Amino acid sequence: MPHVRTVFLSDIHLGTRACQAERLLDFLREHPADTLYLVGDIVDFWAMKRGIHWNAAQNTVVQKVLRRARHGERVVFIPGNHDEALREYAGSAFGDIQVADEAVHTTADGRRLLLMHGDAFDQVTRHHRWVAVLGDVFYNLLVRANRWTSWLRRKLGLAGYWSLAGYAKRRVKKALNFIFDFEESAVRHASARGLDGIVCGHIHCAVIKDIGGIAYINCGDWVDSCTGIVEHLDGRLELVAWHARAAVTALHGEEERAAA
């Protein structure tokens, strides 16, 4: 399996039914790295107040990350708003995992990237927490509804992964405006710090793009899109959509069985 320089992950939301831990484990197995950055909302304490769902696969995710750290991979955990209780431990370490409010990562080709979860750029989360919690509940309902739509699409023979939650984010004007405002705020912050870009999460919209000469990189999530960012040995950044990879693998498997 190819070794990469860095892996960036956010919004895993361990402790919830929506967490796609099995797919994350597949991704981690395929991407050994020198450094693993966990960019917030790794454990969802918000959702766990309403009810805990912690299965064997989620437990294995924690064990795998700890094992990677013990075996020499640098692991840095930057808490988000859903696991903000851990922010008070910034500057300390759990075992071999470093906890930090933020970090600056230098890529192999010399770019300096700020790493933050991103809730600091979300005015709703900062100033209207109850609205954010309500929105989180509604989003989780959409994600759970994805399972039914995915099942129906398979029954109808429709190929490829389609996300109801993702569709809502792309089509609702207020959601689009929120995303654009978030991206602009994040980029302005990185530029003001004299950095070349920013890596964040929070809004569950994975992307790598240039905004006014500043790199904006969002890791996405592991409840809906199943995406992560990897840095290759030459410094090139790639957005990996594991849903798409899994769909291609399944398709090839069906073709091979049909040909046998």
BELQUILIN-V212804 format. One record per pair of residues at least 12 apart in sequence whose C-alpha atoms are under 6 Angstrom apart, sorted by the first residue. I is the first residue (numbers start at 1). GAP is how many residues later the second one is. D is the distance in whole Angstrom. If there is no record, write none. Layout:
# BELQUILIN-V212804
{{I/GAP/D} {I/GAP/D}}
This chain:
# BELQUILIN-V212804
{{3/29/5} {3/30/6} {4/29/5} {4/228/5} {4/229/6} {5/28/5} {5/29/5} {5/226/6} {5/227/5} {5/228/5} {6/27/5} {6/28/6} {6/29/5} {6/30/6} {6/224/6} {6/225/5} {7/29/5} {7/222/6} {7/223/5} {8/29/5} {8/221/5} {9/29/5} {9/30/6} {9/210/6} {9/219/5} {10/28/6} {10/29/5} {10/30/5} {10/191/6} {10/209/6} {10/211/6} {11/30/5} {11/31/5} {11/210/5} {12/30/5} {12/209/6} {12/210/5} {13/28/6} {13/29/5} {13/30/5} {13/31/5} {14/29/5} {14/30/6} {15/29/6} {15/37/6} {15/38/5} {15/39/5} {16/37/5} {17/36/5} {18/205/5} {19/203/6} {19/204/5} {20/202/6} {20/203/6} {21/36/6} {21/37/5} {22/35/6} {34/39/5} {35/38/6} {35/39/5} {35/40/6} {36/39/5} {37/38/6} {37/39/5} {38/39/5} {38/40/6} {39/39/5} {39/78/5} {40/38/5} {40/39/4} {40/40/4} {40/77/5} {41/39/5} {41/41/5} {41/42/5} {43/40/6} {44/38/5} {44/39/6} {45/37/6} {45/38/6} {46/36/6} {69/27/6} {75/22/5} {76/21/6} {76/22/5} {76/23/6} {77/21/6} {77/22/5} {78/21/6} {78/22/5} {78/23/5} {80/37/5} {102/13/5} {102/14/5} {103/12/5} {107/128/5} {108/126/6} {108/127/4} {109/126/5} {111/85/6} {112/83/6} {112/84/5} {113/83/6} {113/84/5} {113/85/5} {114/84/5} {115/83/6} {115/84/5} {115/85/6} {116/84/5} {117/83/5} {117/84/5} {118/82/5} {118/83/6} {118/84/6} {121/61/6} {121/64/6} {142/23/5} {143/22/6} {146/18/6} {196/18/5} {197/17/5} {197/18/4} {197/19/6} {198/18/5} {199/18/5} {199/19/6} {200/18/5} {201/17/5} {201/18/5} {201/19/6} {204/16/4} {204/17/5} {205/15/5} {206/12/5} {206/13/5} {206/14/4} {226/16/5} {226/17/6} {227/13/6} {227/14/5} {227/15/6} {228/12/5}}
